[in-house]
Amino acid sequence: MNSALIPNLDLRQENVALPLGIDNPNTSAAPGRHTHSLVILDNRELDRQCLAQCMAAQKADLQILAFGSIEEWKQKRDEYPPLSAILLNVGGKKIDEPAVSEQIRKLSSDFASTPLIVLADSDDFGQIVRALEYGAKGFIPASVSVSVCMELIALSVAGGIFVPASALFAMRHLLDSSNSTARPLAGIFTDRQVEVVEALRRGKANKIIAYELNLRESTVKVHVRNIMKKVKATNRTEVVFKLNDLFLSGGSATNSLC
């Protein structure tokens, strides 16, 4: 066998902490080298080990930790550098499955200052919207490369929010649908609020909405506040995500909004 084809696993492991009962003498080979850590959460042992190894080869200054649950990490948190981000790998599970949605909500609440990024097999627009609604700061499809995944995690750490391009195309399709507004919004908003909703979904500022609808800006603000109350949102971004979720459901989410 040609030894040149065998990767040097010892070198690749030096940035990875594998709290899985596996001997890993190199995790402490370079004390003080890692200033921060990334926690991968995945209850599938082989998947999380493989992903951690691949990520460690890409990011020498970030210690990659692979755990089956956040509770496992908490038991050893003092042994590792400060946490920069949490990567939750849900695989083929649906975001709106009770166990998954609850996990995202709890992690985003317990680690409010640490970005939670969801890694999933799917790039379905509805799943992306729900993940962000539940508190995730990014959604990475498993179709990307490891290097791209690391860059997207860095974006989240820097304060950005990443969603796949497919999500933007899906949103554009919704916006371009000529009859997309009337059907799902019927019975939820007044006619004037529907006009404001459509403008919000297009990302328009209050001043522009006021000009286009021939309203006072203060009146637009009142409409926006009322819309936020109806969809139970706390900010404009959340309003847009919830409205688009409503459009995707074809109006079936009406009862949960009102």
N, C-alpha and C positions, 0 to 999 in steps of 0.2 A: 504493500500500500504506500502511495506517495504521501509522505508526512507533510508536504507543503500544502496539501489540501485540507489538513486538519487545523481548524482555528485554534489559537492560543486561548483556551477558555479561562485560564488563570488571569490573564491580562484583562479580559472582558468583564470579569467578575469584580474587579477592584472597586467599582462605583456602586455595586448593588448590595443591599442588605436583604438577605432572604431569611426571614424569621420562620423557617419551615423545617427546622431540624436538620438542615444541610450544612456540612462543614464548609466554611468559606473564610479561610485564613486571611485573605487579602482585604477584607472589609475594613480592617484597621491598619492596613499597611502604610497609609499616608495620612496620619493624624492631622487634623486641622485643614485638610485640603478642601473639604466640602463645607460650604457656608450655609447651604440650604438643602432641603430634601423635597422629594416628590413622592407621595404615597399612591400606589396603585391598589385599588380595591376590586377584588374579583374572587368569588368563592370557588372558581375553577383553578386548582393549583397549577396545573401544567400551563394553562393560558397565561396566568399572571407571571410565572417564572420566565417563560419565553419572552413576553413583552418587556419585562424588567431587564433582561439580559440585552435585548436589542436596544433599548433606550439608553442603557448605561454606556454602550459603545458610541453613542451620539453625543452625550453630554457629560464631559469629564468633571465639571465643577458642580454638578447636582447629584446628590446621593439618591438613588432610586430605591424605594422601599416597596416590597410586595407583600400585601396582607390579604387574608380572606375576609376580614371585617375591620371596622374602625376600632372595635373594642380590643382587638389584638394589638393594634398600633398603640393605643393608649397605655397598655401595660408596659411598653418599652419606649415610650416617647422621649424620656429623658436621656436615652442612649444615642439619640440622633440629632442632627442639626435642625434649626427652626424649619417649620413646614411652609413651603411656598405655594403648593397647590395639591389638590386631590383629584385623581383621575379615576372615575367610577366606570368600570367596564361592565355594561349590562348585556353585552353579546346580542343574542337574538330576541331578548325579552322586549315587551312593549313598555313604553314609558308610563302609560296609564294603568298598568297592572298595579293593584293596591300595594304590594310589597315594594315595587320599584319606586312608585311615586312617593311613598312614605319615606323611603330611604333618602331620596333626593331632597325632600323637604327638611328632614331632620339634619342631614349633613350641612345643607346650606344655612340652616338656622344655628346649629352648634358651632359652625366655623364661618361666621359671617364675614370675617376679614380675610378669609382664605378662599380663593376661587375654586369652585367645584366644577369640573369639566366632565361631561358625559361622553363616553366612547361607546358606540353602538354599531351593530351590523347594518342597520337601516339608515337611510337619509330621508325618510318620509317627512314631509313638511309638517303634518299634524303632530308627529312625535317630537320634532324639534321645538315647535311652539310650546308644547306641554312641558318639555324639559326646562325651558327658559322660564315658563310660568311658575314652575315648582321651585325655582331658585338657582338653577344651573347658570354658570357664567360662560358656557360654551358648549357646543355639540360637535363632536368629531366623528365622522363616519369611518368605519374600519377599512374603507377602500383607499385611504390615503397611505403614503409611505411613513415609515417610522421617523424619518428626518422631518417631514412635513408636520407630523403629529407633535414633535418636540417644539417646532416653531410656533404652532398654534397654542400650545400650552404656555410658551413664553409670552405670547400675545395676551392671554388671559391674566397672567401674573402682572403684566404691565397695566392692566386695567381695561383691556379691550374685550369685546364679546365676539366670538366667531360662530358663524353658521355656514353650512355648505352653500355653494353657488346654486345648487338645485332648489334650495329654499327660496332664494331670491327670484328664480324663474317661476316658481309656483306662486309666489306673491304677485308677481307681475301678471300672471295669467288671471288671477282673481281680480286684480285692478282693471284689467282690460275687458272683463266680461260685462257686456252692456246691461244685463239684467241681474248683476250680482248683488246689488244693494237692496232692492225692494223686497225680494223674497225672504231672506233671513232676518231682516230688520223690521218687517211688518209686525205691528203690535207691541214692539219694544220701545221705539222712540217716536217722537212727534215728527212731522214732515220736515221741520226746520232742523231738528236734531239729526235726522238722516243725512241732510246736506252737510252738516258739520262733521258727522262720522266719516263720510266719504272723503272729505278734505283731510281729516286726521290720518286716514289710511294712506293718503298720498304724501304724508309728511309735511303738510303745509303749516306755517306758523299762524298764530292767532291774527296777526295784523293782515296777512294775506287773505285769510278766511273772511275777515271782516270786510275787506275791500271787494272780494269777489261776490259775497252774498249781500252786500250793501247793508251791513250791520255795524253797530258800534263795537269796538274791540272789547269793551266791558261786557257787552251782551254775549259775545262769543265765549268769553271766559266763563260766564254763567252756564252756557250750554255745555261747555267742556266739563265743568264740575258736575253737572247733572248726569252727563253721559258716564263719567267715572263712577258715580254712585250706582248707576243702574248695572254696570258690568262688574262692580266691586273691585275697581282698580285703584291703585294709589298714585299712579303717574301716567303721563301720556304714552310712554313706551308700552306699559302694561295694557293700556287701553287698546292699542293697535294689535298686540298679540292676542288679546282675548277676542277682539272683534274678528280677526282672521280665523281664529279657532272656531268661532260661531259660523263663519262663512263655510268652513270646511265641513262642519257638521250638518249643513243645510238647514239650520234653524232648530235642530233637535236639542240644542243646549239652552234654549230660551228660558225654560223653567229654572235652571240653575243660576241664571244671570239676574232674574227679576225676583 
